[in-house]
């Protein structure tokens, strides 16, 4: 299915559009980060997920708005590589981990996103991620496993901050891109879905706002 065909099918009703909808053609950017048990979204466990909605102020500048974060119980039969746990520092047997099912986490995140979509007059969310195809792949795999029918995210399009940061700052690693952008980054906190999502959100907003300040985006009222 082409992107144009998909968007035609998703078009909502008419009415006044929020400036956010005008900025991204009816799509609401939502930053997502996942921590996993490996690299294969079909077989490896989803262990953490966080999603940060993006807001827009009255001057048309973006800012990170609200973050939802969940630790996830591995689905039945999921593969978990020890190397992945060593990398992320996730301890599956920690008594305070308080993990929930994939279905619970996704339903809670999607419920919040639908409210944000309505508030911003947007018809669909679009995933923003650092190496976004990885996060989108795991999100889509979890949606398929749980049988959730109302997924607010575009199924194949995304904004990749690794690419955007490479353009804006000549850096593609999240920590180095944040440093180049003047964003504080604590390496000890990295590889937590919540922390990485919030830093990616700051990076995305910074790049989009810098483009606007440089005159690369003209408001519809200009």
C-alpha positions in Angstrom: 0.0 0.0 0.0 1.4 3.4 -0.9 1.6 6.2 1.6 -0.8 8.3 -0.3 -3.4 5.5 -0.5 -3.0 4.9 3.2 -3.5 8.6 4.0 -6.6 8.8 1.8 -8.1 6.0 3.8 -7.4 7.7 7.1 -8.7 11.1 6.3 -11.1 12.4 8.9 -13.8 15.0 8.8 -13.4 18.7 8.0 -13.1 21.5 10.5 -10.6 24.0 11.9 -7.2 22.5 12.2 -4.8 22.9 15.2 -1.4 24.4 14.1 0.2 21.0 15.0 -2.0 19.3 12.4 -1.1 21.9 9.9 2.7 21.5 10.7 2.8 17.8 10.1 0.0 17.2 7.5 -2.5 15.9 10.1 0.0 13.7 12.0 1.0 14.1 15.7 4.6 13.3 16.5 4.9 10.9 19.4 8.4 9.9 20.6 8.8 6.2 21.4 11.6 4.1 22.8 11.7 0.4 23.5 14.1 -1.8 25.4 14.1 -5.4 24.3 15.5 -8.9 24.7 17.2 -8.8 21.3 17.0 -7.3 17.8 14.3 -9.5 16.2 10.8 -8.0 16.8 9.1 -11.3 15.9 10.9 -13.5 18.5 12.5 -11.2 21.1 10.8 -9.8 24.2 9.6 -6.3 24.5 10.8 -5.4 28.0 10.2 -1.6 28.4 8.3 1.0 26.4 7.9 4.7 26.8 6.0 7.3 24.7 6.2 11.1 24.9 3.7 13.3 23.2 4.8 16.5 21.6 3.1 19.9 22.2 3.2 23.2 20.3 3.1 26.6 22.0 1.3 29.7 20.7 4.4 30.7 18.7 4.6 27.4 16.8 7.5 25.9 18.7 7.5 22.3 19.9 8.1 21.0 23.4 8.0 17.5 25.0 4.6 17.3 26.7 3.8 14.1 28.6 5.5 10.7 29.0 4.0 7.3 29.7 6.3 4.5 30.7 5.8 0.8 31.3 8.0 -2.2 32.2 6.7 -5.2 30.2 6.3 -8.9 31.0 7.9 -10.9 28.3 5.3 -12.6 26.1 5.0 -16.4 26.3 7.9 -18.1 24.5 9.8 -14.8 24.0 13.6 -15.0 23.4 15.7 -12.9 25.7 19.4 -12.6 25.1 21.7 -12.2 28.1 23.8 -9.7 26.2 20.7 -7.5 25.8 20.0 -7.6 29.6 23.7 -6.8 30.3 23.5 -3.8 27.9 20.3 -2.3 29.3 20.8 -3.3 32.9 17.3 -4.6 33.1 16.8 -7.2 36.0 13.7 -9.2 35.2 13.5 -10.7 38.7 13.8 -7.3 40.5 11.0 -7.2 43.1 10.2 -3.5 42.3 10.0 -4.0 38.5 6.2 -4.2 38.5 5.9 -5.2 34.9 2.6 -5.3 33.0 1.4 -7.2 30.0 2.0 -5.9 26.5 -1.7 -5.5 26.0 -2.1 -3.4 29.2 0.8 -1.1 28.3 -0.3 -0.5 24.7 -3.9 0.1 25.6 -2.9 2.7 28.2 -0.5 4.4 25.9 -3.0 4.4 23.0 -5.8 5.7 25.2 -3.7 8.7 26.1 -2.6 9.3 22.5 -6.2 9.4 21.3 -6.9 12.3 23.7 -3.8 14.1 22.3 -4.9 13.4 18.8 -8.2 15.0 19.4 -6.8 18.0 21.2 -4.4 18.7 18.3 -7.0 18.0 15.5 -4.7 15.2 14.2 -5.9 12.1 12.5 -3.0 9.8 13.3 0.2 9.6 15.4 3.5 9.2 13.7 6.4 7.6 15.6 9.5 9.5 16.3 12.5 7.5 17.4 16.3 7.3 17.4 16.7 4.6 14.7 13.0 4.7 14.5 12.5 1.5 12.4 13.7 -0.5 15.3 11.1 0.9 17.7 8.3 0.9 15.1 9.0 -2.8 14.4 8.7 -3.8 18.0 5.6 -1.7 18.5 3.9 -3.2 15.5 4.9 -6.7 16.5 3.4 -6.2 20.0 0.2 -4.8 18.4 -0.1 -7.9 16.2 0.5 -10.3 19.1 -2.1 -8.6 21.3 -4.7 -8.3 18.6 -5.3 -4.6 19.3 -7.4 -3.2 16.5 -7.2 0.5 17.0 -3.5 1.4 16.7 -3.2 5.2 16.4 0.3 5.1 14.8 1.0 5.2 11.1 2.0 1.6 10.3 5.2 2.3 8.3 6.1 6.0 8.3 8.3 7.5 11.1 10.6 10.4 11.9 14.2 9.2 12.7 16.2 11.5 14.9 19.4 9.7 14.1 19.0 10.9 10.5 17.8 14.4 11.6 20.7 14.8 14.0 23.1 13.7 11.3 21.8 16.5 9.2 21.6 19.1 11.9 24.7 18.3 14.0 26.8 15.7 12.2 26.1 13.2 15.0 24.0 10.0 14.8 24.6 8.6 18.3 21.9 9.8 20.7 24.3 10.9 23.5 26.6 12.7 21.1 23.7 14.3 19.2 22.3 15.6 22.5 25.7 17.0 23.5 26.0 18.8 20.1 22.5 20.2 20.6 23.3 21.5 24.1 21.0 18.9 25.8 22.3 17.4 29.1 22.7 13.7 28.8 23.7 11.3 31.6 25.2 8.1 30.3 24.4 6.3 33.5 20.7 6.9 32.9 20.8 5.8 29.2 19.2 2.6 27.9 16.1 3.2 30.1 13.1 3.6 27.8 11.8 6.6 29.8 15.2 8.4 29.8 16.0 7.7 26.2 12.5 8.7 25.1 12.6 12.0 26.9 16.0 12.9 25.6 15.0 11.9 22.0 11.9 14.2 22.4 14.1 17.1 23.5 16.4 16.4 20.5 13.5 16.2 18.0 11.9 19.4 19.3 15.2 21.2 19.2 15.9 20.3 15.6 12.4 21.2 14.4 12.5 24.5 16.4 16.0 25.3 15.0 14.7 24.8 11.5 11.8 27.2 12.2 14.1 29.8 13.7 16.4 29.6 10.6 13.4 30.4 8.4 13.0 26.9 7.0 9.4 26.6 8.0 6.9 29.3 7.2 3.8 29.5 9.3 0.5 29.4 7.4 -0.3 32.9 8.7 3.0 34.3 7.4 
